Amino acid sequence: MAYLSLKGLKGKLIAIEGPDGVGRSTHIESLQEWLEVQGYGVLTTGWTRSELMAKTIASAKQGNILDPWSYSLLYATDFADRLEHQVIPALRSGFVVLADRYIYTAFARNTVRGCDRQWIRDVFGFAIVPDLTCYLRIDVDTLALRVIESKGMNYWESGMDMRMGADLYDSFKKYQGLIIDEFDKIAEEFGFQVIDARRPPEEIQDALRARILPILKEGRSKRESKAVEKAAEKAAEKLAEKAAEKTAEKSDEPAPPKEKEPVTT
């Protein structure tokens, strides 16, 4: 990715992070609708949604045949493909990009699975720093109850590949507890905006919008100021052209006749 020029990215990259089942996708869908009503172009992107790698990662997970380092490289490839073909072009066009998970998910998951912290940061070292990262924070007991009441627990989100418990529930709580602990450290390290995800959905959505709005206004004000400067420059150019035309017209006019001097006798 080093060959890509990142100059002139007019859009905004906003990442929403948090553990499995915290409600990221639902809130991103609401954010997209809210932003589009206000006239913003919006692109949403998420983990393992690359056309290049999505099927490969799904097949690898189904067979559970790779170690954490190999999975990390697959996820990094997926991320690089989306970054080059989706995220950067959208940012260049002035879109708001909403990322359902970002590289910090890889940091948390791989550290919990025993990978070296610095190694995983180096693997994803080509990433763009988001304009804003919001971390939906929740305690593991509330999270477990929410997941049971909604979609239910699955093998990977419960960390069953690490044999952390005798059943899905015990493993889920142990694994997601470690993920939350790691996210807390990452949030402090990278300066995330932390939002209490135990609150009602409408309050969480309001909190997200309150943090996103200043980022968008900042971007808009810069664009508007540039537009005003350009308009002023054009207006000044037109005035100068008109003044020059008037000067030229005066120089082409015939000289007024001289008054006759009175004849004296």
C-alpha positions as CSV (number, residue, x, y, z in Angstrom):
1,M,0.0,0.0,0.0
2,A,3.0,2.3,0.3
3,Y,2.7,3.2,-3.4
4,L,-0.7,4.8,-2.9
5,S,-0.8,8.6,-2.5
6,L,-3.1,9.5,0.4
7,K,-3.0,13.2,-0.3
8,G,-6.3,15.0,-1.1
9,L,-8.6,12.6,0.7
10,K,-11.7,14.7,1.1
11,G,-13.9,12.2,2.9
12,K,-14.0,11.0,6.5
13,L,-13.2,7.6,7.9
14,I,-15.2,6.6,11.0
15,A,-14.6,3.3,12.7
16,I,-17.0,1.6,15.1
17,E,-15.3,-1.0,17.3
18,G,-16.5,-3.3,20.1
19,P,-16.9,-7.0,21.0
20,D,-19.0,-9.5,19.1
21,G,-22.8,-8.9,19.6
22,V,-22.5,-5.4,20.9
23,G,-24.6,-3.9,18.1
24,R,-22.1,-2.3,15.8
25,S,-23.9,-3.3,12.5
26,T,-27.3,-2.1,13.7
27,H,-25.9,1.3,14.7
28,I,-23.9,1.7,11.5
29,E,-27.1,1.1,9.5
30,S,-28.8,3.9,11.4
31,L,-25.8,6.2,11.0
32,Q,-25.8,5.6,7.2
33,E,-29.5,6.6,7.0
34,W,-28.9,9.6,9.1
35,L,-25.9,10.8,7.1
36,E,-27.6,10.2,3.7
37,V,-30.6,12.3,4.7
38,Q,-28.2,15.1,5.4
39,G,-26.8,14.8,1.9
40,Y,-23.6,12.9,2.5
41,G,-22.4,10.1,0.3
42,V,-21.8,7.0,2.5
43,L,-19.8,3.8,2.1
44,T,-20.0,1.0,4.7
45,T,-17.3,-1.6,4.9
46,G,-16.7,-4.5,7.3
47,W,-14.5,-7.4,8.4
48,T,-14.1,-10.1,5.7
49,R,-16.2,-8.3,3.0
50,S,-13.5,-8.3,0.4
51,E,-14.5,-10.0,-2.9
52,L,-10.9,-11.3,-3.0
53,M,-10.8,-13.0,0.4
54,A,-14.3,-13.4,1.9
55,K,-14.8,-17.0,0.6
56,T,-11.3,-18.0,1.4
57,I,-11.6,-16.9,5.0
58,A,-15.0,-18.5,5.4
59,S,-13.6,-21.8,4.1
60,A,-10.6,-21.7,6.4
61,K,-12.8,-21.0,9.4
62,Q,-15.2,-23.8,8.5
63,G,-12.3,-26.3,8.5
64,N,-10.5,-24.7,11.4
65,I,-7.2,-25.6,9.8
66,L,-5.0,-22.6,10.3
67,D,-3.1,-21.1,13.3
68,P,-3.7,-17.5,14.6
69,W,-0.8,-16.1,12.6
70,S,-2.1,-17.5,9.3
71,Y,-5.6,-16.2,10.0
72,S,-4.1,-12.8,10.7
73,L,-2.4,-12.7,7.3
74,L,-5.7,-13.6,5.6
75,Y,-7.6,-10.9,7.5
76,A,-4.8,-8.4,6.6
77,T,-5.1,-9.3,2.9
78,D,-8.9,-8.8,3.2
79,F,-8.4,-5.4,4.8
80,A,-5.8,-4.3,2.2
81,D,-8.0,-5.3,-0.7
82,R,-11.0,-3.3,0.8
83,L,-8.7,-0.4,1.6
84,E,-7.3,-0.1,-1.9
85,H,-10.5,-0.7,-3.9
86,Q,-13.3,0.6,-1.6
87,V,-12.1,2.8,1.2
88,I,-9.5,5.1,-0.4
89,P,-11.5,5.7,-3.6
90,A,-14.5,6.6,-1.5
91,L,-12.5,9.0,0.7
92,R,-11.0,10.6,-2.4
93,S,-14.5,11.2,-3.7
94,G,-15.5,12.9,-0.4
95,F,-17.6,10.1,1.0
96,V,-18.1,9.3,4.7
97,V,-16.8,5.7,5.2
98,L,-18.3,3.8,8.1
99,A,-16.1,0.8,9.1
100,D,-17.9,-2.0,11.0
101,R,-14.7,-3.1,12.8
102,Y,-11.2,-1.8,11.9
103,I,-7.7,-3.0,12.5
104,Y,-8.2,-2.8,16.3
105,T,-10.3,-5.9,16.1
106,A,-7.3,-7.8,14.8
107,F,-5.2,-6.3,17.5
108,A,-7.5,-7.5,20.3
109,R,-8.3,-11.0,18.8
110,N,-4.8,-11.9,17.9
111,T,-3.3,-10.7,21.2
112,V,-5.9,-12.8,23.1
113,R,-4.9,-15.8,20.9
114,G,-1.2,-15.4,21.8
115,C,0.2,-13.4,19.0
116,D,2.8,-10.7,19.7
117,R,1.3,-7.2,20.1
118,Q,4.0,-5.5,18.0
119,W,3.9,-8.2,15.3
120,I,0.1,-7.7,14.6
121,R,0.6,-4.0,14.6
122,D,3.3,-4.3,12.0
123,V,1.1,-6.6,9.9
124,F,-1.5,-3.9,9.7
125,G,1.0,-1.0,9.6
126,F,-0.3,0.2,6.2
127,A,-3.7,1.2,7.5
128,I,-5.1,4.7,7.4
129,V,-5.7,6.3,10.8
130,P,-9.4,6.9,11.1
131,D,-10.7,10.4,11.7
132,L,-12.8,9.0,14.5
133,T,-13.0,5.6,16.3
134,C,-15.9,5.0,18.6
135,Y,-15.7,2.1,21.0
136,L,-19.0,0.5,22.1
137,R,-18.0,-0.7,25.6
138,I,-20.0,-3.2,27.5
139,D,-19.4,-5.7,30.4
140,V,-19.3,-9.4,29.6
141,D,-22.4,-10.3,31.6
142,T,-24.6,-7.8,29.8
143,L,-23.1,-8.8,26.5
144,A,-23.7,-12.5,27.1
145,L,-27.4,-11.9,28.0
146,R,-27.8,-9.7,24.9
147,V,-26.3,-12.2,22.5
148,I,-28.5,-15.0,24.0
149,E,-31.6,-12.9,23.5
150,S,-30.7,-12.0,19.9
151,K,-28.7,-14.1,17.5
152,G,-27.2,-16.7,19.9
153,M,-23.6,-17.7,20.4
154,N,-21.4,-19.3,17.8
155,Y,-18.1,-21.3,17.7
156,W,-15.8,-18.5,16.8
157,E,-17.3,-15.7,18.8
158,S,-17.2,-18.0,21.9
159,G,-13.5,-18.7,21.3
160,M,-14.2,-22.4,21.2
161,D,-11.1,-22.9,19.0
162,M,-9.1,-22.0,22.1
163,R,-10.9,-24.6,24.2
164,M,-11.7,-21.9,26.8
165,G,-14.7,-23.7,28.3
166,A,-16.8,-26.9,28.3
167,D,-19.7,-25.2,26.5
168,L,-20.5,-22.2,24.3
169,Y,-21.7,-20.1,27.2
170,D,-18.7,-20.6,29.5
171,S,-16.3,-20.2,26.6
172,F,-18.1,-17.1,25.4
173,K,-17.8,-15.3,28.7
174,K,-14.1,-16.1,29.1
175,Y,-13.2,-15.3,25.6
176,Q,-15.2,-12.1,25.3
177,G,-14.1,-11.0,28.7
178,L,-10.5,-11.1,27.5
179,I,-11.4,-9.3,24.3
180,I,-13.1,-6.5,26.3
181,D,-10.0,-6.2,28.5
182,E,-7.8,-5.9,25.4
183,F,-10.1,-3.4,23.8
184,D,-10.0,-1.3,27.0
185,K,-6.2,-1.1,26.7
186,I,-6.3,-0.4,23.0
187,A,-8.9,2.4,23.5
188,E,-6.7,4.1,25.9
189,E,-3.6,3.7,23.7
190,F,-5.2,5.1,20.6
191,G,-7.6,7.6,22.1
192,F,-11.0,6.1,21.2
193,Q,-14.3,7.8,22.0
194,V,-15.8,5.4,24.5
195,I,-19.6,5.0,24.5
196,D,-21.5,3.0,27.1
197,A,-23.2,0.3,25.1
198,R,-25.3,-0.8,28.1
199,R,-27.6,2.1,27.5
200,P,-30.8,1.9,25.3
201,P,-30.1,1.8,21.5
202,E,-31.6,5.3,20.9
203,E,-29.2,6.8,23.5
204,I,-26.2,5.0,22.0
205,Q,-27.2,6.3,18.6
206,D,-27.5,9.8,19.9
207,A,-24.0,9.5,21.5
208,L,-22.5,8.3,18.3
209,R,-24.0,11.1,16.3
210,A,-22.9,13.7,18.8
211,R,-19.3,12.5,18.4
212,I,-19.5,12.2,14.6
213,L,-21.1,15.6,13.9
214,P,-18.1,17.8,14.9
215,I,-15.8,15.7,12.6
216,L,-18.2,16.3,9.7
217,K,-18.6,20.0,10.4
218,E,-14.9,20.4,10.5
219,G,-14.5,18.8,7.1
220,R,-17.4,20.8,5.6
221,S,-16.2,24.1,6.9
222,K,-12.8,23.5,5.3
223,R,-14.5,22.7,2.0
224,E,-16.8,25.7,2.3
225,S,-13.9,28.1,3.1
226,K,-12.0,26.9,0.1
227,A,-15.1,27.4,-2.1
228,V,-15.6,30.9,-0.7
229,E,-11.9,31.7,-1.5
230,K,-12.2,30.4,-5.0
231,A,-15.4,32.4,-5.6
232,A,-13.7,35.5,-4.2
233,E,-10.8,35.0,-6.5
234,K,-13.1,34.6,-9.6
235,A,-15.0,37.7,-8.6
236,A,-11.8,39.7,-8.3
237,E,-10.6,38.4,-11.7
238,K,-13.9,39.5,-13.3
239,L,-13.7,42.9,-11.8
240,A,-10.1,43.3,-13.0
241,E,-11.2,42.2,-16.5
242,K,-14.0,44.7,-16.6
243,A,-11.7,47.5,-15.4
244,A,-9.2,46.6,-18.1
245,E,-11.9,46.6,-20.8
246,K,-13.1,50.0,-19.7
247,T,-9.5,51.3,-19.8
248,A,-9.0,49.9,-23.3
249,E,-12.3,51.4,-24.6
250,K,-11.3,54.8,-23.3
251,S,-7.9,54.6,-25.1
252,D,-9.7,53.8,-28.4
253,E,-12.2,56.7,-28.3
254,P,-11.3,59.7,-30.5
255,A,-10.0,62.7,-28.6
256,P,-12.7,65.4,-28.0
257,P,-12.4,68.4,-30.3
258,K,-10.4,71.3,-29.0
259,E,-12.4,74.5,-28.3
260,K,-11.7,77.3,-30.7
261,E,-9.8,80.1,-29.3
262,P,-11.7,83.5,-29.5
263,V,-10.5,85.7,-32.3
264,T,-9.2,89.0,-31.2
265,T,-9.2,92.1,-33.3
